[in-house]
Structure formats: structure tokens, C-alpha cells
Amino acid sequence: MPLRIWRMKYGRHPLAGVPDTLPITATSYNLERSEAFTAVSHVVRSGLLESWDEDGWRVLTYGGRIGKRPVTVVFAVGLDSATVGIRSSIVDEATGEILPVPAPPHPARTVLPVVATA
């Protein structure tokens, strides 16, 4: 017991050297379960392509399609108290133009046969 107390008092802290930033995998995991991602999930066609941190935001890009048009779906996730929330944009890959989010396609309703009860 005394050795353990001495090590804690004079040694390095056990969590020293652990980065204080949130890992990319945790950010993408939480983003992909958010309402912001769900709102444009019908456009997204790939996993995480690229990410970087800039001015308190973590920017994550995903590949996607609107019809036959290839697009990049960009999300900015706030990392500190000054930048809270998630922002998203859809960018046309050919022109670099920011596009509006298209309405999600509604699945066709399947008409089930009526079963007679005896």
C-alpha cells in the first residue's frame, strides 16, 4: 500500500498523455444517430470520407447522390460551448454549388390482401 501511495503522489498521473479531444469515431457515431443526419440520410451513399477540425467545429464529409448527380454531404459538429449543434450542407461535386435538401422519397405502400375470417 505505501508504494502505491508514493507512486500516486510522485509518479505520473495515469491519464497523462491521453488526448483531450473527442475521437473521430465517437463524433461520427453520434452524428449518424442524430436528427440532422437522419434528415439527409436518403442522400448519403457512403461512409465517412474526410474530417478535420477548424475554429471549434469538426467538419465531416460523406459522399452522396441526388438522382444521378454526385454530391458531397458536409456536416459541421460543434466541439465546444461556443459552437453548439450540427450544421449540414449538400454540395454539387461538379459545380461546387450548395443544393437544397430534397424531400425524401416515400416508399410505395403495399396493399395486403384481405383474409376472410370464419
N, C-alpha and C positions, 0 to 999 in steps of 0.2 A: 504493500500500500504506500509506503513512503516514497518509493521510486516513481510510482505513478503520479503522486502529488508533485514531486520535483520536476518530472517531465512536463506536466501541465503548466507549472509555474515558470520554468525557464526554457522550455523547448518551443518549437514552432506550433502554432495553432493547427489542429487537424484539418481545418478548411482553408488554410492559407494556400494561395495559388489557384483556387477554384475561381473560374471567371464569374463576374457578377452580371453578365448579360444573359438574356434568355436564349437558349439554343434555338437554332432554325427549325429543328424538327418539332419542338414544342409549339412554336409560333404557327407553323403550317398545320399542325394537328388541330389546334384551336380555331384557326381561320376556316378550315374546311368543315367545321361543325357550326359555324356562325350563320346568322341570318343574312349577312352581307354576301357570303359565298353562295348560299342557297338561292338567293335572288338571281344570280347569273350562272348557276351551275349547269343550266341547259346549253350554255355556250362553251363552257370549258371542256376540252377534249384531251388534256394531258395532265401529268403531274407537275410538280414544281419544277420550273426550268432554271430560274435565276433568282437571287436575292441579294440585297445589300442594305446597309444602314445609312441613313442620311438625315441630319437635322432632327433627331428624335423620332424618326419614322423608320420602320423596317419595310422595305419595298419587296414584294414577291410577284413574280410573273408566271403566268400559265399560258399555254397555247390553247387556241380555240377556233371555232368556226361559226360563222353566221351564214347559213346556206352553204355555198361553195367558196365563200370569201374567208381566207385565213386571217385570224385576228390574234392579238395578244391581250390577255386579260391581266390588268395590273391592279394589285391591291397594296394599300399602304396601311400598316398596322402601327398604332401609336405605342411607343415604348416607355414614355414617362408621363408624369401628371400634366405636363403642358400640351402634349399631343395625345389625346384620348380618343379611342374609337377606331373604326375601319373605314377607309375610303376605297372606292373602286372605279376603274375606267376600262373601257374597251377601245383598243387602238387597232385600226386597219394596218396590216403589215405592209401593204403595197404603197399606201399614200401617207401613212402616219397620222391620219385624221382620227379624231376621237368620235366614236359612234355611240348612239343611244342604245340602251339595253333593249333588245327585242322582247316582245311578250313570249312567255314560254308556250310551247305547243301543247295543246290539250290532247290527251290520249283519246282515241276513239272509244266510245262506250260500247261494250259488248252486251248485246241483248241475250239474256239467258232464256232458255225455253221454260215454259210454264209446265210444271209437273202436277198432274191431277192427283188428288188425294182420295182415297176410298173411304 
